[in-house]
């Protein structure tokens, strides 16, 4: 696992300027590297299932089967969810993870705010693509942010895994043989994954103190 994580960090570092430069233009290079290091390391958090870890890592290095940003439009790289609404759009990483599922991000983040008090904009790519909530929330102290770090990592990974699975299902289906699932159906899948993660966190607790910590961490979400 350490070797796998080390290679993953190296992959992310190699691509940090290409993928994150415009998102962190306000930071110095050393600060960008520290931020990306934290995000890349979090992708291999043991609380995440292997499919979640692999999905997060691919997102961070643009490893999903999506259309390169400057590539010419090809049928296999046109978004089928958008096509179902009569819209033609290339399946770039940003479109697949951030733009197209915008309504899903909005619902998920609205529920996150309801349960935790943290407000994040679904239009912020640092939130939807990178899952970076390092910036402070107004009127929310760092202790509260730390309390929700584990559920947040699971939420981002679960959401992206659901999005990518839905995207692949639609893109690989023959013409007219797949209908996009509703945002409500996809939100339900995210919630099921979150509940499963909460149960695993409880199961990993070996004593009363551990169970109390798991309860305190997950009870709100």
Secondary structure, DSSP 8 states (H G I E B T S, - for coil): -HHHHHHHHHHHHHHHHHHHTTTTTTS-HHHHHHHHHHHHHHTT-TTS-HHHHHHHHHHHTT-SS---TTS---GGGB-HHHHTTT---B--HHIIIIITTHHHHHHHHHHHHHHH-----TT-HHHHTT----S--TT--HHHHHHTHHHHHHHHHHHHHHHHHHHHHHHHS-TTS-----HHHHHHHHHHHHHHHHHHHHHH--SHHHHHHHHHHHS--
